[in-house]
Amino acid sequence: MRFGSVPLAEAAGAILAHGVPVASLSKGIVLGDGHLETLAAFGLLNVSVVRRGDNDIPEDDAATQVAEALVPNPERQGLYLSKVKLGNISIRAHRAGLLELDVARLNALNRIDPRIALATLPNLHRVTAGVVLANINVMSYGVSRASLGRVCDAVAGGLPAVNVRKAKLTRATLIETHHAGARHHPNGRRSLEERLDRLGCTLQEVIDVPHDTSTAMVEALSHAQGQVIFILTAAATLDEQDIAPCALRAVGGDVLHFGIPVNPGHLLFTGKIGDVPVIGLPACARALGMTGADLVMERILCGLPCGSDVIGSMGVGGLLSSLPETNND
């Protein structure tokens, strides 16, 4: 690739590197005699151009090859590609789910040649169909064949480096408690329904029980039909011996983890009854803002590990209440 300013007489057949607004010429065009006459008419003697060598691949072709290396099986990966333009091509979600990235391989791609750049959403970011997940940009009108080959090799083979993991658990039960004489508040159900809908899941049933003892909750847990069970109590679950964890153990279930290092959302617990996951929601889950409940439930619904090690790692970046895009009002 040769880049630089040359006299107009030497510019024929070269790519215009920078647009010339005064002559109404856009960057990227291949300069012909008519273009050169136009430039000369405006008194220009030199022009910045690019000439590709025999081993240089045009930007659109290069971007397409990188995209196809990243997305060899669009249907299986839940992805589709935009049309390429000026060396740019986007990878979009074809379905709702969590964006899974092989971070090491994608970092390796970005370290090979600065002319080939890949930018993505964060790993395990929840996405909906149609959202742009990643953008590939091949700069400077092209890239060497050798660099392009190394980039494609870095992400080819094995498991996909980019994937949208869809929900595996699609039917949920909500068990909600209320204090005696208190009016039932619908926000818990509405918020959970919206969270589930984002991943293509449904709230199959809602069971409302008194909060005074664990007896009613034991009965509800015993008959819950969902593939995953959510518990939202009228009073926050403050201890592993509180009503909801005790009821879970009473039906033969296990409390797997109590409390998470995320704000808002500290008072969440996870458990299981046989193979059915149970998530004790914090009170902040009644609002629609981002909480620790989202981080946990999205992973569990999509079949990703969410044990104590994973939950313990959520603290770094877990101060959600201070993020400007988080609104829990």
C-alpha positions as CSV (number, residue, x, y, z in Angstrom):
1,M,0.0,0.0,0.0
2,R,1.4,3.4,-1.0
3,F,0.0,6.6,0.5
4,G,1.0,10.1,-0.2
5,S,0.7,13.4,-2.1
6,V,1.5,13.2,-5.8
7,P,1.3,15.6,-8.8
8,L,-1.9,15.5,-10.7
9,A,-0.1,14.1,-13.7
10,E,0.8,11.0,-11.6
11,A,-2.6,10.5,-10.0
12,A,-4.6,8.7,-12.7
13,G,-5.9,5.3,-11.6
14,A,-5.1,6.0,-7.9
15,I,-7.6,6.1,-5.1
16,L,-8.4,9.6,-3.8
17,A,-7.3,9.4,-0.1
18,H,-9.1,12.5,1.1
19,G,-12.2,14.1,-0.2
20,V,-11.9,17.5,-2.0
21,P,-15.1,19.3,-1.1
22,V,-14.4,22.3,-3.3
23,A,-14.3,20.0,-6.3
24,S,-17.2,17.8,-5.0
25,L,-15.0,14.7,-5.1
26,S,-15.4,12.1,-2.3
27,K,-12.7,10.1,-0.8
28,G,-12.3,6.5,-2.1
29,I,-13.1,7.2,-5.7
30,V,-10.6,6.0,-8.4
31,L,-9.3,9.1,-10.2
32,G,-9.8,9.3,-13.9
33,D,-9.0,12.1,-16.4
34,G,-12.2,13.9,-15.7
35,H,-11.5,14.1,-12.0
36,L,-8.0,15.4,-12.7
37,E,-9.2,18.1,-15.0
38,T,-11.7,19.2,-12.3
39,L,-8.9,19.3,-9.7
40,A,-6.7,21.3,-12.0
41,A,-9.6,23.8,-12.7
42,F,-9.6,24.6,-9.0
43,G,-5.8,25.3,-9.1
44,L,-4.7,22.2,-7.4
45,L,-1.3,20.9,-8.3
46,N,-1.1,17.9,-6.0
47,V,-3.5,15.4,-4.5
48,S,-3.3,12.7,-1.7
49,V,-3.8,9.2,-3.1
50,V,-3.5,5.6,-2.3
51,R,-2.3,2.8,-4.5
52,R,-2.7,-0.8,-3.6
53,G,0.0,-3.3,-4.3
54,D,-0.5,-6.8,-5.8
55,N,-0.7,-8.3,-2.3
56,D,-3.2,-5.8,-0.9
57,I,-6.8,-6.7,-0.4
58,P,-9.5,-4.0,-0.9
59,E,-11.2,-2.9,2.3
60,D,-14.6,-4.2,1.5
61,D,-13.3,-7.6,0.5
62,A,-11.1,-7.8,3.6
63,A,-13.9,-6.8,6.0
64,T,-16.2,-9.4,4.4
65,Q,-13.6,-12.1,4.9
66,V,-13.0,-11.2,8.5
67,A,-16.8,-11.2,9.1
68,E,-17.2,-14.6,7.5
69,A,-14.4,-16.0,9.6
70,L,-16.1,-14.8,12.7
71,V,-19.6,-15.9,11.6
72,P,-19.2,-19.2,9.6
73,N,-22.6,-20.4,10.7
74,P,-25.0,-17.5,11.1
75,E,-28.1,-19.5,12.0
76,R,-26.4,-21.6,14.7
77,Q,-24.6,-18.5,16.1
78,G,-27.8,-16.4,16.1
79,L,-26.2,-13.7,14.0
80,Y,-26.4,-12.0,10.6
81,L,-24.1,-9.6,8.7
82,S,-24.9,-6.2,7.4
83,K,-23.9,-5.1,3.9
84,V,-20.3,-4.0,3.7
85,K,-19.6,-0.3,3.0
86,L,-16.3,1.6,3.0
87,G,-14.5,-1.2,4.8
88,N,-17.2,-1.4,7.5
89,I,-19.4,-4.4,8.3
90,S,-21.6,-5.0,11.3
91,I,-22.5,-8.2,13.1
92,R,-26.1,-8.2,14.3
93,A,-28.1,-10.4,16.6
94,H,-30.7,-12.6,15.0
95,R,-32.2,-13.5,18.3
96,A,-32.5,-12.4,21.9
97,G,-29.9,-13.8,24.4
98,L,-26.5,-13.2,25.9
99,L,-23.6,-12.2,23.8
100,E,-20.8,-14.8,24.2
101,L,-17.3,-13.7,23.2
102,D,-14.0,-15.6,23.1
103,V,-12.2,-12.6,24.5
104,A,-8.7,-14.0,24.1
105,R,-9.2,-14.8,20.4
106,L,-10.8,-11.4,19.7
107,N,-8.0,-9.6,21.5
108,A,-5.5,-11.6,19.4
109,L,-7.3,-10.5,16.3
110,N,-7.0,-6.8,17.2
111,R,-3.2,-7.1,17.9
112,I,-2.3,-8.4,14.4
113,D,-2.7,-5.3,12.2
114,P,-4.1,-1.9,13.3
115,R,-5.7,-1.5,9.9
116,I,-8.1,-4.3,10.9
117,A,-10.2,-3.4,14.0
118,L,-13.0,-5.2,15.7
119,A,-15.2,-3.5,18.4
120,T,-17.9,-5.4,20.3
121,L,-20.4,-5.0,23.1
122,P,-19.2,-6.4,26.5
123,N,-19.0,-10.1,27.0
124,L,-22.3,-11.6,28.3
125,H,-24.2,-8.4,27.5
126,R,-27.9,-9.1,27.0
127,V,-29.1,-8.3,23.5
128,T,-32.3,-8.3,21.5
129,A,-32.8,-9.2,17.9
130,G,-31.4,-6.7,15.4
131,V,-28.9,-5.1,17.8
132,V,-25.4,-4.4,16.5
133,L,-23.1,-6.7,18.5
134,A,-19.8,-6.0,16.7
135,N,-18.3,-3.8,14.0
136,I,-15.4,-4.7,11.7
137,N,-13.5,-1.8,10.2
138,V,-10.7,-2.2,7.6
139,M,-8.9,1.2,7.4
140,S,-6.8,2.9,4.8
141,Y,-8.5,1.4,1.8
142,G,-7.1,-2.1,2.2
143,V,-4.8,-4.5,4.0
144,S,-2.0,-6.9,3.1
145,R,-3.0,-10.4,2.2
146,A,-0.6,-11.8,4.9
147,S,-2.2,-9.7,7.7
148,L,-5.7,-10.7,6.6
149,G,-4.8,-14.3,6.6
150,R,-3.4,-14.1,10.1
151,V,-6.5,-12.3,11.3
152,C,-8.9,-14.9,9.8
153,D,-6.7,-17.8,11.2
154,A,-6.9,-16.3,14.7
155,V,-10.7,-16.7,14.9
156,A,-11.3,-19.6,12.6
157,G,-11.9,-23.2,13.8
158,G,-13.2,-24.5,17.1
159,L,-16.1,-22.9,18.9
160,P,-17.4,-19.6,17.5
161,A,-15.6,-16.5,18.8
162,V,-18.9,-14.6,18.7
163,N,-22.3,-16.2,19.6
164,V,-25.7,-15.3,20.9
165,R,-26.6,-17.8,23.6
166,K,-30.4,-18.1,23.7
167,A,-32.4,-18.9,26.9
168,K,-32.7,-22.6,27.7
169,L,-35.2,-22.1,30.5
170,T,-38.2,-20.4,29.0
171,R,-41.0,-21.0,31.4
172,A,-40.9,-19.4,34.9
173,T,-42.9,-19.4,38.2
174,L,-43.0,-16.4,40.5
175,I,-43.9,-17.0,44.1
176,E,-44.6,-13.7,45.8
177,T,-45.5,-13.1,49.4
178,H,-47.6,-10.4,51.0
179,H,-48.2,-9.2,54.6
180,A,-51.6,-9.8,56.2
181,G,-54.0,-7.0,55.2
182,A,-51.6,-5.4,52.8
183,R,-52.6,-4.6,49.3
184,H,-50.8,-6.8,46.7
185,H,-48.5,-4.6,44.6
186,P,-48.2,-5.6,40.9
187,N,-44.8,-4.2,40.2
188,G,-42.9,-7.4,41.0
189,R,-44.8,-9.4,38.4
190,R,-44.6,-6.7,35.8
191,S,-40.9,-6.2,36.2
192,L,-40.2,-9.9,36.1
193,E,-42.4,-10.3,33.0
194,E,-40.4,-7.6,31.2
195,R,-37.1,-9.1,32.2
196,L,-38.1,-12.5,31.0
197,D,-39.5,-11.1,27.8
198,R,-36.2,-9.6,26.9
199,L,-34.8,-13.1,26.6
200,G,-37.8,-14.7,25.0
201,C,-39.1,-16.3,28.2
202,T,-42.6,-16.3,29.7
203,L,-43.9,-16.1,33.2
204,Q,-46.0,-19.2,33.3
205,E,-47.6,-18.8,36.7
206,V,-47.7,-16.4,39.7
207,I,-48.4,-17.8,43.2
208,D,-49.3,-15.3,45.9
209,V,-48.9,-16.5,49.5
210,P,-48.8,-15.0,53.0
211,H,-45.5,-13.9,54.3
212,D,-46.1,-14.8,58.0
213,T,-44.8,-18.4,57.9
214,S,-42.9,-20.7,55.6
215,T,-45.8,-23.2,55.4
216,A,-47.6,-21.5,52.5
217,M,-44.3,-21.1,50.6
218,V,-43.4,-24.8,51.1
219,E,-46.8,-25.6,49.5
220,A,-46.1,-23.2,46.6
221,L,-42.6,-24.5,46.0
222,S,-43.9,-28.1,46.0
223,H,-46.4,-27.4,43.2
224,A,-44.5,-24.8,41.1
225,Q,-44.5,-25.8,37.4
226,G,-41.9,-23.5,35.9
227,Q,-38.5,-24.5,34.6
228,V,-37.1,-21.9,37.0
229,I,-38.6,-20.5,40.2
230,F,-38.4,-16.9,41.4
231,I,-39.3,-15.9,44.9
232,L,-40.1,-12.3,45.7
233,T,-40.9,-11.7,49.4
234,A,-42.8,-8.8,51.0
235,A,-39.9,-8.3,53.4
236,A,-36.2,-8.6,52.3
237,T,-34.6,-12.0,52.8
238,L,-31.9,-11.0,55.4
239,D,-30.5,-14.4,56.4
240,E,-30.2,-18.0,55.2
241,Q,-32.6,-18.9,58.1
242,D,-35.3,-16.4,56.8
243,I,-38.6,-17.7,55.5
244,A,-37.8,-18.3,51.8
245,P,-34.5,-20.2,52.3
246,C,-36.1,-22.3,55.1
247,A,-39.0,-23.2,52.8
248,L,-36.6,-24.1,50.0
249,R,-34.8,-26.6,52.3
250,A,-38.1,-27.9,53.7
251,V,-39.0,-29.2,50.2
252,G,-35.7,-30.9,49.8
253,G,-34.0,-28.1,48.0
254,D,-30.6,-26.5,48.5
255,V,-29.5,-22.9,49.1
256,L,-26.5,-22.5,46.9
257,H,-25.4,-18.9,47.5
258,F,-26.7,-16.1,49.7
259,G,-25.9,-12.5,49.0
260,I,-24.1,-11.0,46.0
261,P,-21.5,-8.2,45.8
262,V,-23.6,-6.0,43.5
263,N,-25.4,-2.8,44.4
264,P,-28.4,-2.7,44.0
265,G,-29.2,-6.3,44.6
266,H,-27.2,-7.5,47.6
267,L,-30.0,-9.5,49.1
268,L,-30.4,-12.2,46.5
269,F,-30.0,-15.9,47.0
270,T,-29.8,-18.9,44.6
271,G,-30.8,-22.4,45.1
272,K,-32.3,-25.4,43.4
273,I,-34.9,-28.1,43.8
274,G,-33.6,-31.1,42.0
275,D,-32.6,-29.7,38.6
276,V,-34.9,-26.6,38.9
277,P,-33.0,-23.4,39.7
278,V,-34.5,-21.1,42.4
279,I,-33.7,-17.4,42.5
280,G,-34.6,-15.4,45.6
281,L,-35.1,-11.8,44.2
282,P,-34.0,-8.7,46.1
283,A,-36.7,-6.0,46.6
284,C,-35.0,-3.7,44.0
285,A,-36.1,-6.2,41.3
286,R,-39.6,-4.6,41.5
287,A,-38.1,-1.7,39.6
288,L,-36.9,-2.0,36.0
289,G,-33.4,-0.6,36.4
290,M,-30.4,-2.8,36.2
291,T,-29.7,-4.8,39.4
292,G,-27.7,-7.8,40.5
293,A,-30.8,-9.9,39.8
294,D,-30.4,-9.3,36.1
295,L,-26.7,-10.5,36.1
296,V,-27.7,-13.7,37.9
297,M,-31.0,-14.6,36.2
298,E,-29.7,-13.9,32.7
299,R,-26.9,-16.4,33.2
300,I,-29.1,-19.0,34.8
301,L,-31.8,-18.7,32.1
302,C,-29.2,-19.1,29.4
303,G,-27.6,-22.2,31.0
304,L,-24.4,-20.5,32.0
305,P,-22.6,-21.4,35.3
306,C,-23.5,-19.1,38.1
307,G,-21.9,-20.6,41.2
308,S,-20.2,-18.9,44.0
309,D,-17.0,-18.2,42.0
310,V,-19.0,-16.4,39.3
311,I,-21.1,-14.5,41.7
312,G,-18.0,-13.5,43.7
313,S,-16.5,-12.0,40.5
314,M,-19.5,-9.7,40.0
315,G,-18.2,-7.2,42.5
316,V,-15.8,-5.6,40.1
317,G,-18.1,-3.5,38.0
318,G,-21.0,-4.3,40.3
319,L,-21.6,-0.8,41.6
320,L,-24.6,-0.5,39.2
321,S,-26.2,2.3,41.2
322,S,-23.4,4.7,40.1
323,L,-23.6,4.0,36.4
324,P,-25.2,6.9,34.6
325,E,-27.3,4.6,32.4
326,T,-28.8,2.8,35.4
327,N,-32.0,4.1,36.7
328,N,-33.7,2.3,39.6
329,D,-36.3,5.0,40.5
